[in-house]
Amino acid sequence: MRMYYFDIKDGVPVRDGAGLELVSDGAAIAHSKRLADQVRKEKPVGNPDLRIIVVDESGREVYRELVYRR
């Protein structure tokens, strides 16, 4: 299991301090997509630049999920 962090960025990043242990990059990417879906349901209209950035335990950016698709 590896630790992944899910930062939120819409100009200034908000760092995820807790992280989540997952089995792979693919599982972390799937989780970021679920987070984006949750944000869209809670707030249907939002900043078009809002992204969830997946970072692994070494600090490597794994993926960027755009929350509000253009």
C-alpha positions in Angstrom: 0.0 0.0 0.0 1.2 3.5 -0.8 0.1 6.9 0.6 -1.6 9.3 -1.7 -2.6 12.9 -1.1 -5.5 14.8 -2.8 -4.7 18.5 -3.0 -7.3 21.0 -4.2 -6.1 23.8 -6.5 -8.0 26.7 -8.0 -5.0 29.1 -8.1 -3.6 28.6 -4.6 -3.3 24.9 -3.6 -4.9 23.5 -0.5 -2.7 20.7 0.7 -4.1 17.4 1.9 -2.4 16.7 5.2 -3.9 13.4 6.0 -3.6 11.4 2.8 -5.0 8.0 2.1 -3.4 4.6 1.7 -4.3 2.9 -1.6 -2.9 0.0 -3.6 -2.0 1.8 -6.8 -1.9 5.0 -8.9 -5.1 3.7 -10.6 -6.9 3.4 -7.3 -5.8 7.0 -6.4 -7.0 8.3 -9.8 -10.4 6.6 -9.3 -10.7 8.2 -5.9 -9.9 11.6 -7.3 -12.8 11.2 -9.8 -15.2 10.2 -6.9 -14.1 13.3 -5.0 -14.7 15.5 -8.0 -18.2 14.0 -8.4 -18.9 14.7 -4.8 -17.9 18.3 -5.1 -20.1 18.7 -8.2 -23.1 17.3 -6.4 -22.6 19.5 -3.3 -21.9 22.6 -5.4 -23.2 22.3 -9.0 -21.6 25.6 -10.1 -18.1 26.5 -9.2 -14.7 27.7 -10.2 -13.9 26.3 -13.7 -10.2 26.1 -12.7 -10.8 23.9 -9.7 -8.7 20.7 -9.8 -7.9 17.8 -7.6 -4.3 16.9 -7.8 -3.1 13.4 -6.8 0.3 13.3 -5.3 2.1 10.1 -4.2 4.2 9.7 -1.0 7.4 10.7 -2.8 5.8 14.0 -3.9 5.3 13.0 -7.5 2.2 14.3 -9.2 0.2 11.3 -10.4 -2.9 12.9 -11.9 -5.0 16.1 -12.2 -8.8 15.8 -12.2 -10.7 18.9 -13.4 -13.8 19.2 -11.2 -16.0 21.3 -13.4 -15.6 20.1 -17.0 -15.7 22.8 -19.6 
